[in-house]
């Protein structure tokens, strides 16, 4: 099988790349290969699917007919290896596909915990559609839910669970929620909302062992035992680098790309969660793990595969409502940068700076100031220009 443009991964980055190509080239063949074989769906709505607010069908952002109408070929398959010199990809069923330009948008998969007893007790995850469906089905008979995590994915999961009036225990390795992404005040605001909804928060802890006797339980490193009906792990992503490595691409935490999303092979591009890029504000090597960036990077990679020279002008942007709080994150948000907090009542924001230049912003309950925040990024820190709260 042959195609001019081959895209591995049918998530937001891969689909955006295909659509960008088709917007300028209506004749050449475009093929998306996706391991799940599902049309594009919204992961950022999974929490509403869990609590019953959104049906499964409403999660889909594209239909099978959409791809046909756009003349974008879409097949289910897992790319297991590639030969960049021969410009060929091999699928798990031994199908071989030749390409002229390749876009790697393989994303990641939910990390699993290597814990004794996890063979008998298999924790649920919350990252792709199948895992969300399995979790929703399991919730019907479960009253005591153990959640292991503390990052962005955990917040979405908890937002869906708290609406179900379950008994929820959160175990996190850090001392507070979103540690390194927000300051102590921001974490406290989110934790207060969870505590008010009956969530028990256990900090600075890890699960050392699962046991299955009369009940399922988790033994923590402190020796405390947590009895549960269902355990869900949301501890981040394992980036899918296997294909990139067989292609001989330069990899680090992700597939290393330049500002045009070109990999170490000039005929191969990478975008979305899998790509490791230079952040436009901090200049640091970054991994996004973000829906907005996935779409924008996919579009840019697709256009550049056509022969254009479009530089990356996008960074991370997150804007959502959760636990009754409005969250906003943009730019490079990391504990490696200097951070300054500003707070008043339930309004809060944190500025991340590098060499006195603003490289990242996180905020709670300041949706009306998002236009102001977006103008601050990349500019020297001037406290007189910051929003007043």
Secondary structure, DSSP 8 states (H G I E B T S, - for coil): -B-SEEEE--SHHHHHHHHHHHHH-SSS-EEEEESS----B-GGGHHHHHTTSS-GGGGBSS-HHHHHHTT-EEEE--EEEEETTTTEEEETTS-EEE-SEEEE---EEE-----BTTTTS--B--SSHHHHHHHHHHHTT--EEEEEE-SHHHHHHHHHHGGGT-EEEEE-SSSSTTBTTB-HHHHHHHHHHHHHTT-EEE-S--EEEEEESSSEEEEETTS-EEEESEEEEE--EEE--HHHHHTT--BSSSEE--TT-B-SSTTEEE-GGGEEEE-TTT-SEEE---HHHHHHHHHHHHHHHTT---------EEEEEETTEEEEEEE---TTSEEEEEEETTEEEEEEEETTEEEEEEEES-GGGHHHHHHHTTSB--GGGS---
